[in-house]
Every structure is written in C-alpha cells, then in structure tokens.
Amino acid sequence: QVQLVESGGGLVQAGGSLRLSCAASRSIFSIHAMGWYRQAPGKQRESVASITVGGNTNYADSVKGRFTISRDFAKNTVYLQMNSLKPEDTAVYYCNAHGTPYEYWGQGTQVTVSS
C-alpha cells in the first residue's frame, strides 16, 4: 500500500509557474512508474507526464517543453514543474503510482490559471 499526497497547487496567472509535489508514504524506488494526471471540469482524466523506475519520461503533447517531471528518491517524492502555464492547464492534478498489479492515486490538487 502506498499513500500519495499532492501539494503545490494554486492560482497563477497565465505565463506563470508552479511546482507540484507528490509525497509517497514509502520508498518509490521499487514502484514501476509514477506520473501526473489531470482532470478539467466536464472532461476525462488525462495523462500529463510519467517517469519510470529507470528514469524514462513521457509527456502529453500539450505540455511538452513546458512541464518537467522529476523525482527525489531520498524524499520519496515526485515533482511536476509547470512553466508557461496556460488557462487550458486549469484542472485538478492527481499523482499516480502503478505497477503490476497495483495502482494508487492521490487526492488531487487544484491548479487554476487565470488569463
């Protein structure tokens, strides 16, 4: 079992930056992959960025070049650095940890980008 706690969301103007954090309740070293998803009102949850245990990263086309996912094994934490934010980035952002056969979600953190 892994508990995931997100933080760092908030209100920011377009063009600004935020860094989201996802703190895990135990070591993330053995977790196959961790990532960030988001869900905007009236839309389906979508993958934003992910990082595997080997360090491979993947990004949604809409955030490539603006968002960066990283991790700190010593702190059991995954980060999402979000730059050049746009109003369409407004959503609840969720942290995800998964492997076979498990999957865990955080409670989400709201990101609101004003124009």
Order of alpha helices (4+ residues) and beta strands (2+ residues): beta-beta-beta-beta-beta-beta-beta-beta-beta-beta-beta
